[in-house]
């Protein structure tokens, strides 16, 4: 059973975490990982490539030369593929490159990728990560202080979407942010270092091993504590939308009309003003 040291977001270490053998310590299936990566790369292709056949090229329809009496081979069209500017034979045309992979094979590929990262010492467990406001500098300092340093490509695996963390990591060239729901073998393998929170690791164990994922989510929500915002964080937080000038003018007009009606003027007098 793999056992990794828990890194604190505030710095230092804080105990260890035992992981399931079936998810983080199993045998690495290289052939399955290769198939899963090829499948994902194929699915990313748009398939909009196209070449023109002899029926689609724009060339003259006049016969090249007369059929007989020239001593040369007969030619019927400049659109033929052996002519310069003619159509393409067996060229690419728009199609789907999508490959299917059974659900159990996708899950097995993710387990193999996690086991590969764990065995190579490229998996880092973080106690938690929460940011009230986006700060690229703060996140960069945190990642540089963890195992692996800043020179390696990093996959930051969160247990759920966090917009502040995503915006903070978006400007870091070698950092990719993802969640447990979007995990895939290709992202795990193409990054040198994988950093995930304790809750994310437990969710992966419950999803691809043994356990109840909903119970893990509920337990994480019950222990979540949000510190009050500081003055600087409140100032940096997005402000609510300000009403437009048209809405302000309409509101003032309605208030004036109400006051005039209350003063005893008729509705016709109010409308005329």
C-alpha positions, -999 to +999 in steps of 0.1 A: +000+000+000+016+033-011+022+058+016+029+094+007+038+124+029+012+151+030+025+186+020+010+216+037-001+246+016+013+268+044+047+251+042+063+219+056+048+185+060+019+172+080+018+134+084+013+107+058-015+094+036-020+057+028-034+051-007-052+020-021-031-005-039-059-010-065-058+026-076-023+040-068-002+008-065-013-016-092+006-029-122+012-004-150-003-016-183+018+001-210-002-012-239-035+001-224-020+035-217-007+037-253-042+029-266-059+054-242-035+082-252-039+076-290-077+075-285-077+109-268-054+125-293-075+111-321-107+125-305-091+160-304-088+161-342-114+182-360-113+161-391-119+191-414-092+182-439-103+180-475-088+177-510-104+183-543-112+154-566-113+158-604-150+166-601-143+196-578-112+213-593-118+244-615-102+238-649-112+239-685-135+212-698-120+215-734-104+184-748-066+187-745-060+177-782-079+158-808-083+121-803-064+108-833-036+118-856-012+135-831+009+105-822+005+113-786-016+094-760-052+104-759-062+129-733-098+138-724-095+164-695-071+187-678-088+177-645-073+142-646-050+135-616-018+131-636-020+167-648-007+196-628-036+213-611-058+182-616-078+164-590-064+143-561-070+106-560-077+090-527-070+123-508-083+131-474-119+142-469-139+154-439-145+126-414-146+118-377-114+104-362-132+094-330-121+061-314-142+042-289-128+028-257-149+009-232-156+025-198-137-002-179-107+002-201-107+039-196-109+034-158-080+008-160-059+033-180-064+060-153-054+035-126-023+026-145-014+062-150-018+069-113+002+039-104+030+050-128+032+085-112+032+070-077+059+045-085+081+072-101+077+095-071+060+122-092+028+123-072+025+150-045-003+151-019-014+185-007-035+189+024-058+214+007-059+244-015-083+273-012-080+309-025-105+338-020-091+359-048-069+351-078-032+356-072-007+341-097+023+351-075+008+334-044+001+302-063+035+302-080+053+305-046+032+276-032+040+253-062+077+262-061+079+253-024+066+218-031+085+187-042+097+189-078+102+227-079+092+250-107+112+235-136+088+206-141+054+206-158+027+204-132-009+190-132-028+205-103-057+181-095-085+196-074-114+178-059-138+204-074-139+235-096-123+266-079-124+296-101-098+316-081-073+288-084-080+283-121-074+321-128-043+321-107-027+291-126-039+302-160-009+325-165+017+300-154+032+284-185+039+249-171+009+245-149-025+229-158-055+229-136-080+200-136-106+184-114-114+148-105-143+148-129-120+157-158-092+133-151-077+114-180-046+093-187-032+117-212-030+147-188-015+125-161+013+112-183+022+144-201+030+163-169+061+155-150+046+162-116+010+157-104-002+176-073-036+166-058-054+174-026-062+148+000-099+150-009-091+145-046-071+114-038-099+100-017-125+107-044-103+089-069-100+059-046-138+058-041-144+062-079-118+037-092-113+015-062-133+008-031-154+033-012-183+057-015-175+089-034-206+107-022-196+101+014-161+115+007-177+147-008-200+151+021-172+147+046-151+172+028-179+197+028-186+193+065-149+200+074-145+229+050-139+261+067-137+295+050-117+322+067-131+358+066-118+380+038-091+405+046-094+441+036-072+437+006-091+406-006-124+424-002-110+453-023-098+429-050-131+410-051-154+417-081-179+445-075-216+440-082-228+453-116-237+490-115-271+500-130-269+517-164-277+553-169-310+545-186-322+525-156-312+553-133-331+579-154-362+556-155-360+551-118-358+589-111-388+596-135-409+570-116-400+586-083-409+621-095-442+608-109-451+592-076-444+623-056-465+645-080-494+621-077-491+622-039-492+660-041-526+659-057-518+663-094-538+642-118-523+615-139-528+635-171-509+664-156-481+641-146-479+625-181-478+659-198-448+669-177 
